[in-house]
Amino acid sequence: MKHSPWFGPKRQLLLAAVLLGLMVRHSLAADPPDAAKGTDAGTDRGAAVTVLTAAQSCFADLVEVSGLVIPRQETAARPERPGLKVVEILAEPGDTVSVGQTLARLSPPEGGTVLVQAPVAGLISASSAIIGAVASAKGEALFSIIARGEFDVIGLVPTQDLDKLAIDQPARIKVIGAGEVEGRVKRLAPTVEPNSQLGEVILLVTSKRRLLVNASARAVITTGNSCNHVAVPLQALLYGSAGTVVQVVRRDHVETRRVEIGLRSGGLVEIREGIKEGDLVVVRAGALLREGDPVRPVTAANDEK
């Protein structure tokens, strides 16, 4: 019986070619090229880091003061002669009075009526008037009046902040029971308390609002502004033996810059030296990033700045 030629050498060659083709296809499917595998070309460039572009910002130089509310000017209302009994009280603490307004009626021993009137317009802060009691002409005032209802805040500041303060600098004052009022520096004491090393400052309250005498107050005085340097987030700073540093990304590699910091405000810090406008700053500096490390900079979202 004769065999077909397809069962001979030709068939063997054909089978070998088919097998070779199958092997090549299997190899391509099992190990595709980089593009088919979806290899991230950026993987070789290091970890992704969030950055922002350094830009100039304005900072206010602020000094904080803690203190108490005091009357700016307090005037006493009392009878001009002793031995007068209070027969009628016409004003109480908390009342606002005008100049010449009758506050009380008094009776002298010989009969008749003596009037006690307000010497100034303002707010009655205290009264010792009691029906039937004898009013004093020299001792405790029958009425105490805060002239024109004006107040000051007397406070203390650290010695190192005193040289920043000057007359008429603006202040924002938060007073318990009254909220925030406007003010300005009125007077600076020429000395400091030796034990605490705190200096006294008096702030003039410019807002026309009734305040409580001796209420606690906290003030922030604006002593100047700086708008000539860039700002970075506080979390971008690193502190070490070399001082304060900031990490930046240049040509997709980490650079560590020693910086001189200045004022702080709203989570930002002023950089006076070491960073310039346009530098890519690592938003959240980390000890794991080293000088020269390759990285992939990702621009920070607005809410991360």
C-alpha positions in Angstrom: 0.0 0.0 0.0 1.4 3.3 -1.0 1.4 6.2 1.5 0.2 9.7 0.5 3.1 12.2 0.2 1.4 14.3 2.9 2.5 11.6 5.4 6.1 12.1 4.5 8.7 14.8 4.9 6.3 17.5 3.5 3.7 16.9 6.2 6.4 17.0 8.9 7.7 20.3 7.7 4.1 21.7 7.6 3.4 20.5 11.2 6.7 22.1 12.4 5.7 25.4 10.8 2.3 25.3 12.4 3.7 24.4 15.8 6.3 27.2 15.5 3.5 29.7 14.8 1.5 28.6 17.8 4.4 28.9 20.0 5.1 32.5 18.9 1.4 33.4 19.4 1.4 31.9 22.9 4.6 33.8 23.8 3.1 37.1 22.7 -0.1 36.5 24.6 1.7 35.5 27.8 4.3 38.3 27.7 3.0 41.3 25.8 5.2 44.3 25.2 5.3 47.2 27.6 2.6 49.2 25.8 0.2 46.2 25.9 0.9 45.5 29.6 -0.1 49.1 30.4 3.2 49.8 32.0 3.1 53.3 33.6 6.1 55.0 32.2 5.9 57.3 35.2 6.6 54.5 37.6 10.2 54.7 36.9 10.1 58.4 37.7 9.3 58.0 41.4 6.4 58.6 43.8 3.7 61.2 43.1 4.0 64.3 45.4 1.5 67.1 45.7 3.0 70.5 44.8 1.9 74.1 44.5 3.5 77.1 42.8 5.0 79.6 45.2 3.4 83.0 44.8 3.6 86.3 46.6 1.2 87.0 49.4 0.5 89.8 51.9 0.9 89.3 55.6 -0.1 91.5 58.5 2.3 91.9 61.4 0.1 91.4 64.5 0.5 91.8 68.2 -1.9 90.2 70.6 -3.1 91.9 73.8 -5.1 90.6 76.8 -6.7 93.1 79.1 -9.8 94.6 80.8 -12.4 97.2 79.8 -12.1 100.4 81.8 -14.0 103.8 81.6 -12.1 106.4 79.6 -13.3 109.1 81.9 -15.4 108.7 85.0 -17.1 111.7 86.7 -18.7 111.8 90.2 -22.0 113.4 90.9 -22.6 114.4 94.6 -24.2 117.2 96.6 -22.1 120.3 97.3 -22.8 120.3 101.0 -23.1 117.5 103.7 -26.0 116.5 105.8 -28.6 116.1 103.0 -31.0 113.1 103.0 -32.0 111.4 99.8 -35.7 111.7 99.3 -36.1 110.7 95.6 -33.9 108.7 93.2 -34.5 109.5 89.5 -31.7 107.5 87.8 -30.1 104.0 88.2 -26.9 102.3 87.1 -27.0 101.5 83.4 -29.1 104.6 82.5 -27.8 107.0 79.9 -28.1 110.6 81.0 -27.6 114.1 79.5 -25.8 117.1 80.9 -27.9 118.7 83.7 -30.3 115.9 84.0 -31.7 115.5 87.6 -30.5 112.3 89.2 -31.8 112.6 92.7 -33.6 115.0 95.1 -32.2 115.7 98.5 -33.7 117.4 101.6 -31.6 119.7 103.8 -32.3 120.0 107.6 -33.8 123.4 107.2 -36.3 122.1 104.6 -36.6 122.6 100.8 -35.1 120.5 98.0 -31.6 120.2 96.6 -31.1 118.6 93.2 -28.2 116.4 92.2 -27.7 116.8 88.5 -25.4 115.1 85.9 -22.2 117.1 85.3 -21.6 115.4 82.0 -23.5 113.3 79.5 -22.8 109.6 79.7 -23.6 106.2 81.3 -24.2 105.8 85.0 -21.9 103.0 86.1 -22.6 103.0 89.8 -24.8 104.6 92.5 -24.8 104.7 96.3 -28.1 106.5 96.6 -30.5 105.1 99.1 -33.8 106.7 100.1 -33.4 108.2 103.6 -29.6 107.9 103.7 -27.4 111.0 104.1 -25.4 111.8 101.0 -21.7 112.7 101.4 -20.2 115.8 99.9 -16.6 114.4 100.0 -16.8 110.6 100.4 -18.4 108.0 98.1 -20.0 109.5 95.0 -23.8 109.5 94.9 -23.5 108.6 91.2 -20.6 107.7 89.0 -20.9 108.5 85.3 -18.8 107.2 82.4 -18.4 110.4 80.4 -20.0 110.1 76.9 -20.2 106.3 77.4 -16.6 105.9 76.2 -14.3 103.0 77.1 -10.7 102.0 76.9 -9.0 98.6 77.2 -5.9 98.4 79.4 -3.8 95.4 78.5 -0.3 93.8 78.8 2.1 92.7 76.0 5.4 90.9 76.1 8.5 93.2 76.2 9.7 92.0 72.7 6.5 93.3 71.1 6.5 96.7 72.7 8.9 98.2 70.1 6.4 97.2 67.3 3.7 99.3 68.8 3.0 103.0 68.0 0.2 105.4 68.8 -2.9 105.2 66.5 -2.2 101.7 65.2 -5.5 100.0 64.5 -6.8 97.2 66.7 -9.7 94.6 66.7 -11.0 94.0 70.2 -13.1 91.1 71.3 -15.0 91.9 74.5 -17.0 89.4 76.5 -20.7 90.2 76.2 -20.2 92.7 73.4 -18.5 90.9 70.5 -15.9 92.6 68.4 -15.3 96.3 68.4 -12.8 98.6 66.7 -10.0 100.5 68.5 -6.6 102.0 68.2 -3.5 102.4 70.4 -3.9 105.3 72.7 -0.9 105.2 75.1 2.1 103.0 75.8 3.7 102.8 79.3 7.4 103.8 79.5 8.3 100.9 81.8 7.6 97.1 82.1 6.6 95.1 85.2 9.9 93.6 86.4 8.6 90.1 87.4 6.4 89.3 84.4 8.4 91.5 81.9 5.1 92.7 80.4 4.4 96.2 79.3 1.2 98.1 79.6 -0.8 99.4 76.5 -4.0 101.3 76.6 -6.4 100.9 73.6 -9.0 103.5 72.8 -12.3 101.8 71.8 -13.6 103.7 68.8 -16.9 101.8 68.4 -20.0 103.4 70.0 -21.2 100.3 71.9 -22.0 99.8 75.5 -19.5 97.7 77.2 -19.2 96.1 80.7 -16.6 97.7 82.9 -13.9 95.1 83.9 -15.0 92.7 81.2 -12.2 90.6 79.7 -10.9 91.7 76.3 -8.5 90.3 73.8 -7.1 92.6 71.1 -5.1 92.1 67.9 -3.1 95.2 66.9 -1.9 95.5 63.3 1.6 96.9 63.4 2.5 96.6 59.7 2.1 94.7 56.5 4.5 92.7 54.3 3.7 91.9 50.6 7.1 91.4 49.1 7.7 87.6 49.7 6.2 84.3 48.7 4.0 82.2 51.0 3.9 78.4 51.6 1.7 76.2 53.8 2.9 75.6 57.3 2.9 71.8 56.6 5.5 72.4 53.9 8.1 73.3 56.5 10.6 70.8 57.9 12.8 71.5 61.0 16.1 69.9 61.7 19.7 70.5 62.7 20.2 72.4 59.5 17.4 74.8 60.4 14.1 75.3 58.6 13.9 73.8 55.2 11.3 73.4 52.3 11.3 70.7 49.7 10.8 71.8 46.1 10.6 69.8 42.8 13.0 70.8 40.0 13.3 68.8 36.8 11.2 66.0 38.5 13.7 65.7 41.4 13.6 66.8 45.0 15.6 69.7 46.1 15.9 70.7 49.8 16.1 74.5 50.4 17.0 76.1 53.7 14.7 79.0 54.2 14.2 82.1 56.4 10.6 82.4 57.6 8.7 85.5 58.5 5.1 86.3 59.4 2.3 83.7 59.7 -1.4 84.0 58.9 -4.2 81.6 58.0 -2.1 78.5 57.7 0.5 80.2 55.6 4.0 81.3 56.4 6.0 84.0 54.7 9.3 82.9 53.2 11.8 85.7 53.2 14.7 83.8 51.7 15.3 80.4 50.0 12.2 80.2 47.8 11.3 82.4 44.9 8.0 83.0 43.0 7.3 80.1 40.6 9.1 77.4 42.5 7.2 74.1 42.8 6.9 73.5 46.6 6.0 70.1 48.1 2.8 70.8 50.0 3.3 68.2 52.7 6.9 67.8 53.3 8.0 64.4 54.5 11.2 62.8 55.9 10.9 60.0 53.4 11.8 62.4 50.5 15.5 62.8 50.1 17.6 65.2 48.2 17.7 64.1 44.5 14.8 61.6 44.7 12.9 61.3 41.4 9.2 62.3 41.9 6.1 63.0 39.8 4.7 66.4 40.8 0.9 66.6 41.0 -0.6 70.1 41.3 -2.5 70.7 44.6 -6.3 71.2 44.4 -7.6 74.6 45.7 -8.8 73.1 49.0 -5.4 71.7 49.7 -3.5 74.9 49.5 
